[in-house]
Amino acid sequence: MKILGDLRIKLFADGADKAQILQLHRNPLVRGFTTNPTLMRAAGVKDYQSFALDVLEAVKDRPISFEVFADDFPTMERQARKIAGWADNVFVKIPITNTSRQSSTDLIRRLSLSGLKLNVTAILTLEQVRAAAAALDGGAPAIISVFAGRIADTGRDPVPVMCASADLIAAHSNIELLWASPRELLNIFQADAAGCHIITVPHSILGKLETVGKDLDNYSLDTVKMFYEDAVRSEYQL
């Protein structure tokens, strides 16, 4: 199997906990960061802009994505332009549709051609990948985020979708493909093999990187020891 040093894919940390972001910023394996309003809410962020500007004081050397949260396209555009002005390393996340299922591609096209670096998000189908790639073609550097984990949650294998997405994006030199919402560490290796450029990884999975390549016999013994030690600590009796 491949080791981490053999991988071509870039690891982006996914989350909105400032302390974790600052900790992971010291890890050279982490090449960028992504956030979204749901992660921010879960982390207790109250002031969107203050949080973002605070994080950007520390994260100046790697890409970081912040998402618009409006649902109408004029307000979405205003928010996108404001967010993009915070720092040169900011990618603005634009959902592929609004909540009324209206396509965002006209807005994506306009923003991309005007120089905004975008991360088109919430994509789950090849048709959406194709539409986003066409809208971003010839524009500023951009990311297309396909939620492979959510595809897997429906009982579908996301790997063929990601491979096909990589083929679709190959003709667009300004676009990178991102495997979003991973569910396990194995997804990093699957994403690399599928031709993805980036994978977003939550802190819970990044913490497992030390197990990559571990001897399975030793891992089995560690598991037995864990069960035994927890039983002893619990003082179970039969």
C-alpha positions in Angstrom: 0.0 0.0 0.0 1.0 3.6 -0.4 2.4 5.6 2.5 1.4 9.2 3.1 4.6 10.5 1.4 3.6 8.8 -1.8 0.3 10.5 -2.1 -0.2 13.3 -4.7 -3.4 14.5 -3.1 -3.5 17.6 -0.8 -5.0 17.3 2.7 -7.2 20.2 3.7 -8.5 20.4 7.3 -12.3 20.8 7.5 -13.6 22.5 10.6 -14.4 25.8 12.3 -12.8 25.4 15.7 -10.1 28.1 16.0 -7.9 26.2 18.4 -7.9 23.2 16.1 -7.2 25.3 13.0 -4.2 26.9 14.7 -2.9 23.5 15.8 -3.3 22.0 12.4 -1.7 25.0 10.8 1.6 23.9 12.4 1.2 20.5 10.6 3.0 20.5 7.2 0.8 17.7 6.0 -2.2 20.1 6.1 -2.1 22.1 2.9 -5.3 24.2 3.3 -8.5 24.7 5.2 -12.3 24.6 4.6 -15.2 25.8 6.6 -19.0 26.1 6.2 -21.9 27.7 8.1 -22.9 24.4 9.7 -19.4 23.8 11.1 -19.2 27.3 12.3 -22.6 26.9 14.1 -21.4 23.6 15.7 -18.2 25.3 16.9 -20.2 28.1 18.5 -19.1 30.9 16.2 -21.4 33.9 16.7 -19.8 36.6 14.5 -19.0 35.2 11.0 -16.7 38.0 9.8 -14.9 38.4 13.1 -14.2 34.7 13.2 -12.9 34.6 9.7 -10.7 37.7 10.0 -9.3 36.3 13.3 -8.4 33.0 11.6 -6.9 34.8 8.6 -4.5 36.6 10.9 -2.8 33.2 11.4 -3.6 31.4 8.2 -1.9 33.5 5.5 0.1 30.9 3.6 -2.5 28.3 2.6 -5.9 28.4 0.9 -8.9 28.6 3.1 -12.6 28.5 2.1 -15.4 30.5 3.5 -19.0 30.1 2.3 -21.7 32.6 1.4 -24.9 32.0 3.3 -27.5 34.0 1.4 -30.2 32.2 -0.7 -30.9 34.9 -3.4 -28.2 35.5 -6.0 -27.8 39.3 -5.7 -27.1 39.0 -1.9 -25.0 35.9 -2.6 -22.9 37.9 -5.0 -22.5 40.8 -2.5 -21.3 38.4 0.2 -18.9 36.6 -2.2 -17.2 39.8 -3.2 -16.9 40.9 0.5 -15.5 37.5 1.6 -13.0 37.5 -1.3 -11.7 40.9 -0.2 -10.6 39.6 3.2 -7.4 38.0 1.9 -5.7 36.7 -1.2 -5.7 33.1 0.0 -9.5 33.0 0.4 -11.7 30.8 -1.8 -15.3 31.7 -1.7 -17.7 28.7 -1.4 -20.8 29.0 -3.6 -23.4 26.2 -3.5 -24.2 24.7 -6.9 -27.9 25.7 -6.3 -29.9 27.8 -3.9 -32.6 26.2 -1.7 -35.2 26.5 -4.5 -33.0 24.3 -6.8 -32.1 27.3 -9.0 -28.7 26.9 -10.6 -25.9 29.1 -9.4 -23.9 28.7 -12.6 -24.6 32.2 -14.0 -23.3 33.7 -10.7 -20.3 31.4 -10.6 -19.4 32.3 -14.2 -19.6 36.0 -13.4 -17.6 35.8 -10.2 -14.9 33.5 -11.7 -14.4 35.7 -14.7 -14.1 38.8 -12.5 -11.2 37.1 -10.7 -12.7 35.6 -7.5 -11.3 32.3 -6.5 -14.3 30.0 -5.9 -15.0 26.7 -4.3 -18.2 25.4 -5.8 -19.8 23.2 -3.1 -22.7 20.8 -2.3 -22.1 18.8 -5.6 -23.3 15.2 -5.7 -23.9 14.4 -9.4 -21.8 14.3 -12.6 -24.3 16.7 -14.2 -23.5 19.2 -11.5 -19.7 18.7 -12.0 -20.1 19.3 -15.7 -22.2 22.5 -15.2 -19.8 23.9 -12.6 -16.7 23.1 -14.7 -18.3 24.9 -17.7 -19.1 28.0 -15.6 -15.5 28.1 -14.2 -13.7 27.5 -17.5 -11.1 30.1 -18.2 -11.7 31.9 -14.9 -9.7 32.3 -11.7 -8.3 29.3 -9.9 -11.2 27.3 -8.6 -12.2 24.1 -6.7 -15.1 21.8 -7.4 -16.2 20.0 -4.2 -18.0 16.7 -4.7 -19.5 15.3 -1.5 -18.3 11.7 -1.9 -19.2 10.9 1.6 -22.8 11.9 1.2 -22.9 9.8 -2.1 -21.7 6.8 0.0 -24.4 7.6 2.6 -27.0 6.8 0.0 -25.6 3.3 -0.6 -23.8 4.3 -3.8 -20.1 3.8 -4.5 -18.6 7.3 -4.8 -15.3 6.1 -6.4 -16.7 5.8 -10.0 -18.3 9.2 -9.6 -15.0 10.8 -8.5 -13.0 9.1 -11.2 -15.5 10.4 -13.8 -15.4 13.8 -12.2 -11.6 13.9 -12.5 -11.9 13.0 -16.2 -14.4 15.9 -16.7 -12.2 18.4 -14.9 -8.9 17.3 -16.6 -9.6 19.7 -19.5 -9.8 22.7 -17.2 -6.4 23.8 -16.0 -7.8 26.3 -13.5 -10.0 23.8 -11.6 -9.1 21.3 -8.9 -11.3 18.4 -7.8 -12.0 18.0 -4.1 -13.3 14.9 -2.3 -15.6 16.3 0.4 -17.2 14.7 3.4 -14.9 11.7 3.9 -16.1 9.0 6.3 -12.8 7.1 7.0 -9.1 7.4 6.5 -9.2 5.0 3.6 -11.0 7.7 1.6 -7.7 9.6 1.4 -6.2 6.8 -0.5 -9.3 6.3 -2.6 -9.4 10.0 -3.5 -5.8 9.9 -4.5 -6.3 6.9 -6.7 -9.4 8.5 -8.3 -7.3 11.5 -9.4 -8.7 14.1 -6.9 -6.4 17.0 -6.2 -7.7 17.7 -2.7 -9.5 16.0 0.1 -11.1 17.8 3.1 -10.4 15.9 6.3 -12.1 16.5 9.7 -10.0 16.5 12.8 -11.3 13.1 13.8 -9.8 11.5 10.7 -6.6 13.5 10.8 -6.0 12.1 14.2 -5.8 8.6 12.7 -2.9 9.4 10.3 -0.4 7.8 12.7 -2.1 4.4 12.0 -1.3 4.5 8.3 0.8 1.4 7.4 0.7 0.0 10.9 1.4 -3.7 11.2 -2.0 -5.5 11.4 -0.8 -8.2 13.8 0.4 -5.5 16.2 -2.8 -3.5 15.6 -4.8 -6.6 16.6 -2.8 -7.0 19.8 -3.3 -3.3 20.6 -7.1 -3.8 20.2 -7.0 -6.8 22.5 -5.1 -4.8 25.1 -7.6 -1.9 24.8 -10.5 -4.3 25.5 -8.7 -5.9 28.4 -7.6 -2.6 30.0 -11.1 -1.0 29.7 -12.6 -4.1 31.3 -10.1 -3.9 34.2 -10.8 -0.2 34.7 -14.5 -0.8 34.8 -14.0 -3.5 37.4 -16.4 -5.9 35.6 -17.2 -9.2 37.4 -18.8 -12.4 36.3 
